[in-house]
Amino acid sequence: MLRRVAVVGAGPAGLCAARHILSRPGGFAPPVVFELSDDVGGTWCYDERVGTDDNGRPVHSSMYRNLRTNLPKEVMMFPDFPFDPQLSSFLPHQEIQRYLESYCQNHRIRPHIRVSRPRLTTESTVQSFQSKPLQVLLCHV
């Protein structure tokens, strides 16, 4: 029986998790990635809007228009997916967003992402077959 996995968030960590789950099809069903915003990128998803979105949810963005990274791209990149070597080391947020979208496309993650999903909430804790507690997450979609 294949194990089913939900990945919470389509930021860098969520995309990386989904990529590695997809690369090991023997033990896992394809993951479902739940993303609150309208696109991949997590913190790197810039949005100038303030207030609420079309669904009445608060709009949040940690980015600002002219933000550049404070880490060089050589440190930020996924080991198996380098940035374009012609780019400078310290990148604007738009380049990070493009990189994450490219990573998503290259590893065929996009079909597994459900954007504009409400936050998941913990409903209860149950015991797994290994006697380790598992949290059951619920999401109304």
HULINVEN-V980655 format. One record per helix or strand of 3 or more residues. SS is the DSSP state (H for helix, E for strand). FROM is the first residue (numbers start at 1). LEN is the number of residues. If there is no record, write none. Layout:
# HULINVEN-V980655
((SS & FROM & LEN) (SS & FROM & LEN))
This chain:
# HULINVEN-V980655
((E & 6 & 3) (H & 12 & 11) (E & 32 & 3) (H & 42 & 3) (H & 73 & 4) (H & 93 & 14) (H & 110 & 3) (E & 121 & 7) (E & 133 & 6))
